[in-house]
Amino acid sequence: MDSKRALCGTLAIVALTVGAMETGTATAETDTESATAVHFRSWEADAGSGEARQGVWRADDGPARIHRRTWRTHAKPTVDRAGAWRMPNQPEARVKRPGKARNKEIARGLLRQRAWSSGQFQCLNSLWTRESNWNHRAHNRSSGAYGIPQALPGGKMSGAGRDWRHNPATQIRWGLKYIKHRYGRPCGAWGHFRSHNWY
């Protein structure tokens, strides 16, 4: 009996696959009162022949419905040129804002332009990870420091560009200029930070 059930299950799966390949899409019926689309599929087969056709599954002990799927939607699906279903008003892909990894890449490029070594980047990474975690929108409410380099006040960075509030490249350029003028190199600034907890 278990082997018959296993065979019936296998034939049902085959019937589902064949039905899906032949029809390609679910059959749709429209409810005229609610304009709601209803889709359903069912299959039948003769257990002896293994043939699958739309309807109900038939086993030795009589007909029994074993599979029915129903979907309800208020939106009307449309078919694009490739023949794939798509629903209207799909959310568009979000625009990625620069993150920590992107901001670090900007800094690496600017350090290379200054001919500063990768060791200087490690010092800069340690410094700005402690200060802002490379967040170009970081704001210290108690002191008013802002951005990746935690300029105090943040408006100082306007000398590097008017977009200093939201552009990490502008903030990094300003921060590197500040470090060069005051400490010579990022490792000098990092050493001062470790001694005084500020730079």
Backbone as ProteinMPNN parsed JSONL, in Angstrom:
{"seq_chain_A": "MDSKRALCGTLAIVALTVGAMETGTATAETDTESATAVHFRSWEADAGSGEARQGVWRADDGPARIHRRTWRTHAKPTVDRAGAWRMPNQPEARVKRPGKARNKEIARGLLRQRAWSSGQFQCLNSLWTRESNWNHRAHNRSSGAYGIPQALPGGKMSGAGRDWRHNPATQIRWGLKYIKHRYGRPCGAWGHFRSHNWY", "coords_chain_A": {"N_chain_A": [[0.821, -1.197, 0.0], [1.973, 1.241, 0.791], [3.836, 1.535, -1.247], [2.15, 2.001, -3.398], [1.063, 4.467, -2.687], [3.376, 6.033, -2.762], [3.98, 5.82, -5.497], [1.707, 7.058, -6.543], [2.094, 9.636, -5.523], [4.481, 10.341, -6.867], [3.613, 10.272, -9.532], [1.784, 12.353, -9.397], [3.437, 14.553, -9.022], [4.867, 14.485, -11.432], [2.727, 14.956, -13.15], [2.029, 17.539, -12.381], [4.319, 18.94, -13.168], [4.384, 18.481, -15.96], [1.934, 19.618, -16.651], [2.398, 22.298, -15.941], [4.451, 22.925, -17.725], [3.133, 22.647, -20.151], [0.957, 24.444, -20.094], [2.07, 26.849, -19.154], [1.119, 29.156, -17.864], [-1.107, 29.964, -15.156], [-4.61, 29.094, -15.204], [-7.048, 31.588, -15.512], [-9.863, 32.907, -13.851], [-12.398, 35.27, -13.792], [-13.954, 37.044, -11.277], [-16.884, 38.639, -11.524], [-18.173, 40.39, -9.783], [-16.357, 41.329, -7.811], [-14.115, 41.86, -9.271], [-11.87, 40.286, -8.974], [-9.114, 38.289, -9.635], [-8.97, 34.776, -9.978], [-7.038, 31.917, -9.763], [-6.606, 28.534, -10.641], [-5.452, 25.123, -10.538], [-5.739, 21.712, -11.385], [-5.183, 18.184, -11.642], [-5.669, 15.065, -13.393], [-5.175, 11.568, -13.663], [-4.764, 8.338, -15.057], [-4.004, 5.722, -13.025], [-2.902, 3.408, -14.005], [-2.043, 3.962, -16.657], [-0.531, 6.266, -16.459], [-0.945, 8.697, -17.677], [-1.395, 12.201, -17.787], [-3.86, 14.672, -17.297], [-5.955, 17.607, -17.366], [-8.045, 18.036, -14.538], [-9.108, 15.761, -12.125], [-7.177, 13.694, -9.905], [-7.033, 10.189, -10.347], [-7.201, 7.262, -8.563], [-6.771, 3.746, -7.615], [-8.813, 3.267, -5.759], [-10.886, 4.977, -6.407], [-11.944, 8.323, -7.471], [-10.1, 11.114, -6.258], [-9.453, 14.347, -5.163], [-6.325, 15.753, -5.179], [-4.714, 17.968, -5.389], [-4.824, 21.423, -5.33], [-4.481, 24.779, -6.174], [-4.842, 28.142, -5.256], [-4.93, 31.566, -6.031], [-5.421, 34.915, -5.123], [-5.85, 38.186, -6.326], [-5.999, 41.74, -6.5], [-4.837, 43.341, -8.32], [-4.259, 43.689, -11.815], [-2.435, 41.469, -13.681], [0.241, 42.043, -16.017], [1.822, 41.227, -19.121], [5.16, 41.199, -20.013], [7.483, 41.883, -22.76], [9.11, 39.645, -22.907], [7.45, 37.691, -22.068], [7.121, 37.15, -19.404], [5.454, 37.197, -16.249], [4.501, 40.186, -14.626], [3.818, 42.434, -11.942], [1.916, 45.431, -11.599], [3.078, 48.6, -10.284], [5.425, 47.816, -8.943], [7.986, 47.985, -6.473], [10.696, 50.227, -6.995], [14.228, 49.742, -7.492], [16.279, 50.502, -4.721], [18.224, 53.448, -4.313], [21.594, 53.255, -3.767], [23.306, 54.53, -1.039], [26.476, 56.004, -0.318], [28.493, 53.845, 1.586], [30.326, 52.597, 4.461], [32.467, 51.022, 3.395], [32.699, 52.08, 0.803], [33.377, 54.734, 1.41], [35.865, 54.345, 2.58], [37.312, 53.468, 0.368], [37.371, 55.796, -1.159], [39.01, 57.343, 0.491], [41.404, 55.824, 0.402], [42.166, 56.213, -2.275], [42.645, 59.004, -2.268], [44.761, 59.129, -0.468], [46.712, 57.761, -1.92], [47.114, 59.616, -3.955], [48.477, 61.525, -2.546], [50.773, 60.22, -2.098], [51.028, 58.74, 0.212], [51.657, 56.008, 2.375], [50.35, 52.592, 2.681], [50.402, 51.993, 5.34], [49.901, 54.47, 6.491], [47.271, 54.69, 5.799], [46.191, 52.713, 7.457], [46.515, 53.889, 9.99], [44.844, 56.121, 9.601], [42.436, 54.803, 9.2], [42.039, 53.616, 11.727], [41.806, 55.946, 13.259], [39.54, 57.383, 12.154], [37.627, 55.436, 12.341], [37.246, 55.303, 15.071], [36.379, 57.916, 15.51], [34.046, 58.433, 13.83], [33.179, 56.101, 12.684], [33.367, 55.998, 9.954], [31.092, 57.163, 8.955], [29.484, 59.417, 6.998], [27.462, 61.056, 7.784], [27.591, 61.305, 10.459], [26.956, 62.757, 13.599], [27.837, 64.545, 16.393], [26.035, 65.222, 19.086], [26.563, 66.482, 21.483], [28.969, 67.939, 21.173], [28.813, 69.02, 18.622], [30.346, 68.242, 16.519], [30.901, 66.983, 13.171], [30.426, 64.626, 10.498], [32.744, 62.419, 8.685], [35.474, 63.085, 9.447], [34.835, 64.303, 11.807], [34.645, 67.152, 12.065], [34.857, 70.234, 13.801], [33.435, 73.256, 14.271], [31.078, 71.581, 12.052], [30.729, 73.139, 9.776], [33.207, 74.068, 9.025], [34.159, 72.478, 6.993], [33.161, 73.482, 4.673], [34.971, 74.85, 3.198], [36.144, 72.976, 1.575], [34.155, 72.27, -0.114], [30.781, 72.997, -1.1], [29.013, 70.978, -0.703], [29.483, 69.638, 1.643], [27.946, 68.558, 3.72], [26.742, 66.171, 2.878], [28.435, 64.812, 1.158], [30.798, 62.385, 1.103], [33.377, 62.396, -0.061], [34.121, 65.094, -0.148], [34.277, 65.627, 2.593], [36.347, 63.886, 3.352], [38.515, 64.875, 1.846], [38.777, 67.385, 3.086], [39.375, 66.529, 5.705], [41.846, 65.196, 5.377], [43.448, 67.296, 4.536], [43.383, 68.889, 6.826], [44.653, 67.125, 8.652], [47.208, 66.927, 7.49], [48.124, 69.565, 7.681], [48.132, 69.97, 10.467], [49.267, 67.675, 11.75], [51.002, 66.44, 10.026], [50.984, 63.727, 8.976], [48.608, 60.924, 8.743], [49.328, 58.986, 10.726], [50.601, 60.528, 12.646], [48.431, 62.038, 13.56], [46.861, 59.973, 14.581], [48.494, 59.025, 16.644], [48.451, 61.258, 18.353], [45.756, 61.267, 18.977], [45.521, 58.876, 20.424], [46.919, 59.567, 22.71], [45.573, 61.807, 23.721], [42.894, 61.545, 23.268], [41.586, 63.019, 21.354], [41.927, 64.869, 18.287]], "CA_chain_A": [[0.0, 0.0, 0.0], [2.872, 2.393, 0.829], [4.443, 1.72, -2.565], [1.133, 2.616, -4.258], [0.99, 5.882, -2.34], [4.587, 6.669, -3.285], [3.81, 5.907, -6.936], [0.707, 8.095, -6.792], [2.74, 10.928, -5.266], [5.429, 10.604, -7.947], [2.839, 10.6, -10.732], [1.192, 13.675, -9.206], [4.498, 15.539, -9.266], [5.095, 14.485, -12.879], [1.576, 15.599, -13.766], [2.157, 18.976, -12.118], [5.405, 19.475, -13.996], [3.94, 18.445, -17.358], [0.87, 20.619, -16.792], [2.996, 23.64, -15.889], [5.213, 23.144, -18.951], [2.227, 22.773, -21.291], [0.124, 25.648, -20.03], [2.941, 28.002, -18.976], [0.541, 30.089, -16.891], [-2.302, 29.441, -14.497], [-5.886, 29.482, -15.789], [-7.614, 32.688, -14.733], [-11.286, 33.155, -13.909], [-12.647, 36.598, -13.232], [-15.156, 37.231, -10.494], [-17.404, 39.893, -12.065], [-18.612, 41.301, -8.733], [-15.232, 41.954, -7.104], [-13.001, 42.018, -10.218], [-10.717, 39.612, -8.386], [-8.698, 37.148, -10.451], [-8.771, 33.545, -9.235], [-6.329, 30.956, -10.589], [-6.504, 27.22, -10.017], [-5.015, 24.005, -11.359], [-5.846, 20.361, -10.826], [-4.824, 17.203, -12.652], [-6.12, 13.706, -13.177], [-4.417, 10.592, -14.44], [-5.106, 6.938, -14.846], [-2.84, 5.166, -12.332], [-2.289, 2.364, -14.826], [-1.379, 4.476, -17.854], [0.396, 7.342, -16.119], [-1.223, 9.896, -18.449], [-1.875, 13.321, -16.971], [-4.702, 15.643, -17.975], [-6.571, 18.501, -16.402], [-9.196, 17.472, -13.869], [-8.802, 15.227, -10.801], [-6.355, 12.495, -9.87], [-7.81, 8.964, -10.135], [-6.426, 6.131, -8.058], [-7.511, 2.481, -7.661], [-9.992, 3.253, -4.901], [-11.844, 5.995, -6.811], [-11.379, 9.658, -7.668], [-9.834, 11.952, -5.073], [-8.702, 15.554, -5.525], [-5.141, 15.806, -4.326], [-3.942, 19.209, -5.509], [-5.532, 22.608, -5.821], [-3.822, 26.003, -5.748], [-5.665, 29.313, -5.528], [-4.336, 32.862, -5.755], [-6.335, 36.044, -5.321], [-5.161, 39.471, -6.421], [-6.828, 42.831, -7.014], [-4.103, 43.951, -9.424], [-4.3, 42.93, -13.053], [-1.066, 41.251, -14.162], [0.533, 42.314, -17.416], [2.9, 40.395, -19.638], [6.152, 42.002, -20.729], [7.833, 41.345, -24.075], [9.719, 38.319, -22.788], [6.406, 36.75, -21.706], [7.134, 36.894, -17.964], [4.443, 37.944, -15.518], [4.954, 41.206, -13.7], [2.704, 43.124, -11.326], [2.115, 46.882, -11.645], [3.492, 49.295, -9.071], [6.501, 47.136, -8.233], [8.929, 48.979, -5.94], [11.928, 50.384, -7.762], [15.442, 49.45, -6.726], [16.706, 51.633, -3.91], [19.507, 54.045, -4.669], [22.545, 52.982, -2.701], [24.113, 55.641, -0.553], [27.83, 55.543, -0.011], [28.636, 53.239, 2.889], [31.646, 52.621, 5.071], [33.464, 50.474, 2.465], [32.876, 53.054, -0.28], [34.091, 55.887, 1.954], [37.266, 53.951, 2.753], [37.93, 53.444, -0.961], [37.643, 57.197, -1.52], [40.179, 57.76, 1.27], [42.599, 55.15, -0.145], [42.539, 56.914, -3.506], [43.207, 60.314, -1.939], [46.075, 58.896, 0.148], [47.637, 57.426, -3.014], [47.441, 60.872, -4.631], [49.442, 62.229, -1.703], [51.916, 59.31, -1.974], [51.099, 58.223, 1.571], [51.724, 54.544, 2.346], [49.203, 51.859, 3.218], [50.477, 52.117, 6.798], [49.208, 55.712, 6.844], [45.833, 54.417, 5.733], [45.809, 51.962, 8.659], [46.362, 54.88, 11.056], [43.644, 56.895, 9.304], [41.3, 53.919, 9.43], [41.845, 53.525, 13.178], [41.371, 57.256, 13.744], [38.178, 57.74, 11.753], [36.702, 54.427, 12.87], [36.941, 55.756, 16.434], [35.672, 59.204, 15.483], [32.717, 58.439, 13.192], [32.95, 54.811, 12.028], [33.315, 56.313, 8.516], [29.741, 57.603, 8.61], [29.561, 60.814, 6.553], [26.377, 61.808, 8.418], [27.758, 61.218, 11.92], [26.822, 64.058, 14.261], [27.988, 64.488, 17.839], [25.089, 66.226, 19.581], [27.103, 67.253, 22.611], [30.01, 68.878, 20.746], [28.485, 69.608, 17.325], [31.245, 67.72, 15.476], [30.105, 66.393, 12.09], [31.031, 63.957, 9.354], [33.764, 61.382, 8.852], [36.598, 63.534, 10.277], [34.28, 64.968, 12.99], [35.048, 68.555, 12.069], [34.171, 70.983, 14.845], [32.107, 72.822, 13.839], [31.037, 70.939, 10.744], [30.785, 74.144, 8.722], [34.589, 74.266, 8.574], [34.404, 71.698, 5.777], [32.639, 74.182, 3.491], [36.12, 75.266, 2.403], [36.458, 71.899, 0.625], [33.028, 72.117, -1.032], [29.491, 73.356, -0.51], [28.252, 69.747, -0.462], [30.158, 68.976, 2.757], [27.013, 67.87, 4.617], [26.323, 64.852, 2.387], [29.402, 64.215, 0.23], [31.943, 61.865, 1.856], [34.654, 62.772, -0.687], [34.436, 66.44, 0.318], [34.681, 65.525, 3.998], [37.648, 63.213, 3.433], [39.517, 65.838, 1.365], [38.994, 68.37, 4.13], [40.017, 65.876, 6.834], [43.254, 64.931, 5.067], [44.138, 68.597, 4.528], [43.523, 69.257, 8.233], [45.664, 66.257, 9.257], [48.528, 67.292, 6.956], [48.511, 70.875, 8.226], [48.328, 69.95, 11.92], [50.062, 66.546, 12.254], [51.915, 65.955, 8.996], [50.458, 62.496, 8.365], [47.586, 60.286, 9.58], [49.869, 58.299, 11.903], [50.811, 61.569, 13.64], [47.121, 62.358, 14.131], [46.426, 58.811, 15.362], [49.289, 59.033, 17.869], [47.912, 62.318, 19.22], [44.436, 60.827, 19.449], [45.698, 57.859, 21.465], [47.406, 60.218, 23.933], [44.691, 62.866, 24.248], [41.505, 61.17, 22.924], [41.094, 63.966, 20.354], [43.007, 65.277, 17.353]], "C_chain_A": [[0.868, 1.265, 0.0], [3.503, 2.628, -0.531], [3.445, 2.34, -3.534], [1.015, 4.111, -3.977], [2.204, 6.635, -2.877], [4.492, 6.853, -4.787], [2.816, 7.002, -7.293], [1.305, 9.494, -6.588], [3.688, 11.311, -6.387], [4.696, 11.005, -9.216], [2.188, 11.974, -10.616], [2.213, 14.766, -9.493], [4.79, 15.649, -10.752], [3.965, 15.216, -13.583], [1.634, 17.113, -13.567], [3.189, 19.608, -13.035], [4.982, 19.55, -15.459], [2.876, 19.508, -17.589], [1.422, 22.028, -16.819], [3.75, 23.944, -17.166], [4.277, 23.363, -20.132], [1.448, 24.082, -21.249], [0.942, 26.9, -19.87], [2.427, 28.999, -17.96], [-0.696, 29.45, -16.293], [-3.542, 29.923, -15.233], [-6.522, 30.541, -14.913], [-9.116, 32.754, -14.937], [-11.537, 34.492, -13.24], [-13.965, 36.594, -12.493], [-15.714, 38.599, -10.865], [-17.808, 40.865, -10.961], [-17.439, 42.038, -8.088], [-14.047, 42.225, -8.016], [-11.724, 41.438, -9.639], [-10.392, 38.396, -9.227], [-8.464, 35.945, -9.569], [-8.142, 32.542, -10.177], [-6.355, 29.605, -9.883], [-6.068, 26.201, -11.037], [-5.355, 22.715, -10.634], [-5.595, 19.39, -11.974], [-5.482, 15.871, -12.343], [-5.288, 12.788, -14.065], [-4.949, 9.21, -14.137], [-3.877, 6.289, -14.231], [-2.157, 4.089, -13.163], [-1.504, 2.931, -15.987], [-0.361, 5.573, -17.557], [0.155, 8.619, -16.902], [-1.784, 10.978, -17.532], [-2.728, 14.224, -17.833], [-5.407, 16.481, -16.922], [-7.823, 17.87, -15.831], [-8.828, 17.001, -12.484], [-7.941, 13.988, -10.947], [-7.234, 11.29, -9.593], [-6.865, 7.854, -9.683], [-7.303, 4.886, -8.096], [-8.817, 2.528, -6.88], [-10.953, 4.398, -5.215], [-11.199, 7.365, -6.928], [-11.198, 10.395, -6.341], [-9.016, 13.154, -5.521], [-7.51, 15.671, -4.593], [-4.397, 17.125, -4.414], [-4.836, 20.307, -6.036], [-4.818, 23.828, -5.284], [-4.692, 27.186, -6.147], [-4.903, 30.562, -5.143], [-5.397, 33.921, -5.972], [-5.512, 37.326, -5.39], [-6.124, 40.506, -6.969], [-6.149, 43.526, -8.182], [-4.202, 43.071, -10.658], [-2.883, 42.732, -13.557], [-0.937, 41.601, -15.63], [1.719, 41.465, -17.835], [3.875, 41.293, -20.382], [6.557, 41.296, -22.007], [8.425, 39.958, -24.006], [8.683, 37.275, -22.393], [6.361, 36.446, -20.224], [6.066, 37.744, -17.301], [5.123, 39.012, -14.693], [3.728, 41.931, -13.161], [2.961, 44.626, -11.408], [2.526, 47.414, -10.28], [4.517, 48.515, -8.263], [7.467, 48.181, -7.697], [10.209, 49.024, -6.757], [13.12, 50.082, -6.862], [15.873, 50.702, -5.97], [18.067, 52.137, -4.372], [20.447, 53.836, -3.501], [23.29, 54.254, -2.329], [25.5, 55.116, -0.23], [27.903, 55.006, 1.412], [30.074, 53.299, 3.36], [32.715, 52.131, 4.095], [33.751, 51.463, 1.334], [33.678, 54.259, 0.208], [35.569, 55.571, 2.167], [37.999, 53.907, 1.412], [38.255, 54.858, -1.444], [38.911, 57.66, -0.81], [41.459, 57.116, 0.751], [43.097, 55.864, -1.395], [43.188, 58.261, -3.224], [44.566, 60.184, -1.245], [47.113, 58.544, -0.91], [48.053, 58.684, -3.768], [48.484, 61.669, -3.849], [50.719, 61.407, -1.506], [52.133, 58.868, -0.525], [50.941, 56.714, 1.521], [50.435, 53.915, 2.877], [49.212, 51.866, 4.747], [49.789, 53.386, 7.283], [47.692, 55.51, 6.767], [45.375, 53.645, 6.963], [45.625, 52.908, 9.846], [45.087, 55.703, 10.86], [42.391, 56.074, 9.579], [41.009, 53.807, 10.93], [41.276, 54.819, 13.735], [39.908, 57.523, 13.423], [37.156, 56.664, 12.095], [36.294, 54.827, 14.286], [36.086, 57.025, 16.431], [34.232, 59.078, 14.982], [32.302, 57.097, 12.619], [32.709, 55.0, 10.527], [31.912, 56.707, 8.047], [29.785, 59.089, 8.253], [28.415, 61.665, 7.09], [26.462, 61.761, 9.948], [27.725, 62.618, 12.526], [26.904, 63.852, 15.763], [27.128, 65.602, 18.435], [25.674, 67.077, 20.707], [28.125, 68.293, 22.154], [29.66, 69.611, 19.453], [29.395, 69.141, 16.199], [30.44, 66.945, 14.446], [30.985, 65.676, 11.075], [32.095, 62.936, 9.717], [34.922, 61.879, 9.723], [36.154, 64.183, 11.581], [34.822, 66.384, 13.142], [34.212, 69.32, 13.087], [34.412, 72.48, 14.649], [32.147, 72.245, 12.428], [31.168, 71.908, 9.589], [32.195, 74.458, 8.243], [34.845, 73.588, 7.234], [33.881, 72.376, 4.523], [33.776, 74.706, 2.617], [36.526, 74.233, 1.364], [35.336, 71.694, -0.381], [31.716, 72.435, -0.334], [28.639, 72.142, -0.173], [28.796, 68.964, 0.738], [29.218, 68.199, 3.659], [26.722, 66.438, 4.18], [27.319, 64.174, 1.459], [30.629, 63.717, 1.004], [33.289, 62.268, 1.261], [35.081, 64.164, -0.237], [34.94, 66.403, 1.762], [36.072, 64.91, 4.133], [38.752, 64.136, 2.952], [39.835, 66.874, 2.441], [39.764, 67.743, 5.296], [41.495, 65.606, 6.587], [44.066, 66.238, 5.036], [44.386, 69.065, 5.965], [44.637, 68.449, 8.905], [47.062, 66.657, 8.785], [49.021, 68.6, 7.575], [48.878, 70.776, 9.713], [49.301, 68.869, 12.405], [51.047, 65.978, 11.231], [51.37, 64.758, 8.241], [49.413, 61.852, 9.279], [48.134, 59.585, 10.825], [50.208, 59.294, 13.006], [49.509, 61.935, 14.336], [46.629, 61.215, 15.014], [47.201, 58.729, 16.676], [48.784, 60.079, 18.85], [46.572, 61.895, 19.798], [44.584, 59.814, 20.58], [46.175, 58.478, 22.779], [46.363, 61.141, 24.576], [43.208, 62.571, 24.027], [40.819, 62.238, 22.067], [42.251, 64.279, 19.409], [42.644, 66.58, 16.685]], "O_chain_A": [[0.559, 2.238, -0.689], [3.692, 3.774, -0.94], [3.835, 3.12, -4.403], [0.884, 4.92, -4.896], [2.072, 7.748, -3.387], [4.869, 7.901, -5.311], [3.04, 7.779, -8.221], [1.057, 10.41, -7.373], [3.709, 12.463, -6.819], [5.09, 11.951, -9.899], [2.052, 12.683, -11.612], [1.9, 15.775, -10.126], [4.943, 16.749, -11.283], [4.202, 16.001, -14.502], [1.324, 17.876, -14.481], [2.963, 20.674, -13.606], [5.199, 20.565, -16.12], [2.904, 20.215, -18.596], [0.983, 22.861, -17.612], [3.712, 25.073, -17.656], [4.574, 24.164, -21.018], [1.302, 24.751, -22.272], [0.556, 27.942, -20.4], [3.22, 29.629, -17.261], [-1.259, 28.51, -16.854], [-3.549, 31.008, -15.813], [-6.535, 30.405, -13.689], [-9.595, 32.669, -16.068], [-10.929, 34.796, -12.214], [-14.986, 36.18, -13.042], [-15.094, 39.618, -10.561], [-17.786, 42.075, -11.189], [-17.522, 43.243, -7.847], [-13.05, 42.782, -7.557], [-10.642, 42.007, -9.785], [-11.261, 37.57, -9.507], [-7.83, 36.061, -8.52], [-8.649, 32.329, -11.278], [-6.151, 29.531, -8.671], [-6.276, 26.37, -12.238], [-5.268, 22.641, -9.409], [-5.774, 19.739, -13.141], [-5.812, 15.577, -11.194], [-4.766, 13.208, -15.097], [-5.518, 8.965, -13.073], [-2.81, 6.297, -14.844], [-0.95, 3.882, -13.033], [-0.413, 2.448, -16.288], [0.572, 5.779, -18.334], [0.961, 9.546, -16.816], [-2.554, 10.693, -16.615], [-2.37, 14.517, -18.974], [-5.453, 16.12, -15.746], [-8.585, 17.236, -16.56], [-8.27, 17.783, -11.715], [-7.967, 13.316, -11.978], [-8.091, 11.34, -8.711], [-5.868, 7.554, -10.34], [-8.445, 4.946, -8.553], [-9.808, 1.914, -7.276], [-11.764, 4.757, -4.363], [-10.048, 7.554, -6.534], [-12.028, 10.307, -5.436], [-7.994, 12.995, -6.188], [-7.66, 15.685, -3.372], [-3.524, 17.385, -3.586], [-5.516, 20.148, -7.05], [-4.567, 23.923, -4.083], [-5.221, 27.223, -7.257], [-4.301, 30.629, -4.071], [-6.188, 33.827, -6.91], [-4.587, 37.522, -4.602], [-6.97, 40.192, -7.807], [-6.805, 44.225, -8.955], [-4.227, 41.845, -10.553], [-2.188, 43.709, -13.836], [-1.892, 41.472, -16.396], [2.519, 41.039, -17.003], [3.483, 42.054, -21.266], [6.035, 40.224, -22.314], [8.266, 39.169, -24.938], [8.995, 36.084, -22.379], [5.62, 35.553, -19.814], [5.799, 38.868, -17.727], [6.191, 38.784, -14.124], [2.712, 42.031, -13.848], [4.109, 45.057, -11.299], [2.342, 46.755, -9.256], [4.488, 48.545, -7.032], [7.748, 49.166, -8.38], [10.74, 47.989, -7.16], [13.03, 50.156, -5.637], [15.837, 51.811, -6.503], [18.939, 51.362, -4.766], [20.129, 54.202, -2.369], [23.829, 54.956, -3.184], [25.679, 53.941, 0.09], [27.422, 55.652, 2.343], [30.923, 53.953, 2.755], [33.768, 52.759, 3.975], [34.905, 51.661, 0.953], [34.558, 54.75, -0.5], [36.427, 56.429, 1.96], [39.173, 54.269, 1.333], [39.294, 55.084, -2.065], [39.779, 58.288, -1.416], [42.493, 57.78, 0.667], [44.295, 56.093, -1.557], [44.172, 58.623, -3.869], [45.43, 61.044, -1.418], [48.263, 58.972, -0.817], [49.208, 58.812, -4.176], [49.28, 62.403, -4.436], [51.643, 61.85, -0.822], [53.264, 58.651, -0.091], [50.172, 56.197, 0.71], [49.565, 54.587, 3.431], [48.16, 51.758, 5.378], [49.168, 53.395, 8.346], [46.933, 56.076, 7.554], [44.28, 53.893, 7.468], [44.685, 52.747, 10.624], [44.345, 55.954, 11.809], [41.409, 56.581, 10.121], [39.854, 53.895, 11.346], [40.377, 54.801, 14.577], [39.123, 57.851, 14.313], [35.956, 56.937, 12.135], [35.127, 54.702, 14.656], [35.184, 57.18, 17.253], [33.304, 59.56, 15.631], [31.186, 56.962, 12.117], [31.945, 54.256, 9.912], [31.596, 56.59, 6.863], [30.088, 59.925, 9.104], [28.399, 62.876, 6.874], [25.515, 62.134, 10.64], [28.375, 63.541, 12.033], [26.136, 63.079, 16.337], [27.453, 66.782, 18.303], [25.322, 68.247, 20.861], [28.152, 69.405, 22.681], [30.16, 70.711, 19.213], [29.248, 69.579, 15.058], [29.428, 66.326, 14.775], [32.127, 66.063, 10.828], [32.317, 62.629, 10.888], [35.324, 61.178, 10.651], [36.997, 64.576, 12.388], [35.37, 66.763, 14.177], [33.011, 69.085, 13.222], [35.54, 72.929, 14.855], [33.132, 72.405, 11.706], [31.667, 71.537, 8.526], [32.371, 75.047, 7.177], [35.651, 74.063, 6.434], [34.131, 71.898, 3.416], [33.576, 74.976, 1.432], [37.18, 74.571, 0.378], [35.53, 71.022, -1.393], [31.553, 72.182, 0.86], [27.655, 72.255, 0.558], [28.588, 67.754, 0.831], [29.656, 67.254, 4.315], [26.479, 65.576, 5.024], [27.066, 63.055, 1.011], [31.413, 64.523, 1.505], [34.251, 62.462, 2.004], [36.261, 64.398, 0.027], [35.915, 67.073, 2.103], [36.88, 65.367, 4.941], [39.818, 64.192, 3.565], [40.997, 67.203, 2.682], [40.697, 68.35, 5.82], [42.313, 65.769, 7.493], [45.222, 66.272, 5.459], [45.461, 69.574, 6.284], [45.461, 69.002, 9.633], [47.995, 66.719, 9.586], [50.188, 68.722, 7.946], [49.824, 71.421, 10.165], [50.066, 69.093, 13.343], [51.849, 65.107, 11.571], [51.301, 64.769, 7.012], [49.335, 62.191, 10.46], [47.481, 59.585, 11.869], [50.116, 58.954, 14.185], [49.48, 62.122, 15.552], [46.048, 61.453, 16.073], [46.624, 58.399, 17.713], [48.698, 59.815, 20.05], [46.288, 62.138, 20.971], [43.865, 59.881, 21.577], [45.864, 57.959, 23.851], [46.277, 61.246, 25.799], [42.354, 63.286, 24.552], [39.592, 62.336, 22.067], [43.408, 63.985, 19.708], [43.412, 67.092, 15.87]]}, "name": "protein", "num_of_chains": 1, "seq": "MDSKRALCGTLAIVALTVGAMETGTATAETDTESATAVHFRSWEADAGSGEARQGVWRADDGPARIHRRTWRTHAKPTVDRAGAWRMPNQPEARVKRPGKARNKEIARGLLRQRAWSSGQFQCLNSLWTRESNWNHRAHNRSSGAYGIPQALPGGKMSGAGRDWRHNPATQIRWGLKYIKHRYGRPCGAWGHFRSHNWY"}
